[in-house]
């Protein structure tokens, strides 16, 4: 059997995670595709990935539950024998002004975006330490860098991911494990499709490149951070935002 590299992507059934899985498959990685909700689309996605000549393993699990992340990692190791790259992509929003925000809406977002990233990474790192190599790529957001009214929960979670990324990068650099974050701006996916057209137009006007990004724009940077071309980069946050934050 060919010795291909293995990438585990969380929340990869749709949106940015799906595109990351597709681009990494194109690049020749075997894909461990984590999903939370079963859908008819999943088998089709597995087929599309396998048509690229690599293997695709579908693994269900909710990243907010530590035991489930243990299982996601164990099953991936059982299937492929290793994990070379972990992409912590699963994420949610529950927007609202702080004055009206329910505690549950704050906690759910932190639990998914930040604790979920911890849960997955905590289970993957021992394998990477043992194999003396690895890449962790965390999907943050520019909102974690500059803040956004109506997103105290989301921006706290994404800023937390940035601190987590930098601290872990320092902890594991000597083990040849590189840890970086990608901070997308506004990207056209289900997450942003809920915005009113007038809001989207307003957003586009604030972006120097005058348009929202695509999932592919983000996936291409993840591909770079997983590759040998980025072997001297760790602890960094790369904004993919059409120039919104500079
Ligand atoms: P989508 O809403 O399109 O997709 C999110 C994915 O995450 C879904 O597959 C969803 O699964 C999965 N997910 C959510 N919660 C969990 C969980 N507890 N366990 C496992 N999987 C889960 O979002 P995007 O593709 O737009 O976003 C992907 C990442 O990029 C997120 O971290 C987001 O915060 C970040 N991002 C997005 C931006 C944008 O403009 N779109 C901008 C900046 C950052 P399910 O189908 O079960 O809901």
Boltz pocket constraint, residues with backbone or C-beta under 6 A from the ligand:
constraints:
  - pocket:
      binder: B
      contacts: [[A, 10], [A, 11], [A, 12], [A, 13], [A, 14], [A, 15], [A, 16], [A, 17], [A, 34], [A, 35], [A, 36], [A, 37], [A, 61], [A, 62], [A, 63], [A, 64], [A, 88], [A, 89], [A, 90], [A, 91], [A, 92], [A, 112], [A, 116], [A, 139], [A, 140], [A, 141], [A, 142], [A, 183], [A, 184], [A, 185], [A, 186], [A, 187], [A, 188], [A, 189], [A, 190], [A, 191], [A, 192]]
      max_distance: 6.0
